[in-house]
Amino acid sequence: MKTIVVPLALVLATLIGQARAADTCPALPNNSDMEWGHQSEGPDFEVCYATLKGSKTIVFGIYLGNFPSFDAKKGTSLGEGKIGGRSITWYRMSGTSNPASLSRQALLMLNEKEGYVAHVWVYANTTQELESRLSVLQHITFNK
């Protein structure tokens, strides 16, 4: 009986996590090969991690809250872009151990009155990875 209970508990935990991610995390485009693979939360924030379907490799993450750890004023700008159809500025990812990495991050104000922000970061080592991931981010839909 124990062998049935443990796998069932893991399946239920995964399904609950996916349901919670669907409520909080932005909607991914239907044609993307990504899914929300992990979510964490705190008293006043949520963090969503996108993975390639069938993989545990995180391709990008989104912090949703009022106090992001990234300060754009201290960042190195990499150029303009869009997240969820909204204009943003991409910045160099601090602390990246791979100097050839194309990883980057941005801040997007979702609700100025409440100070509700999305801090988005993308991991990419090739131009193809970067373009694919940025394309998905351009078409996500925020719930709030």
Secondary structure, DSSP 8 states (H G I E B T S, - for coil): -HHHHHHHHHHHHHHHHHHHHHHHS-B--TT-SEEEEEEEE-SSEEEEEEEETT---EEEEEEEES--S--GGGS-EEEEEEETTEEEEEEE-TT-S-TT---EEEEEEEETTTTEEEEEEE--SSHHHHHHHHHHHHT-B---
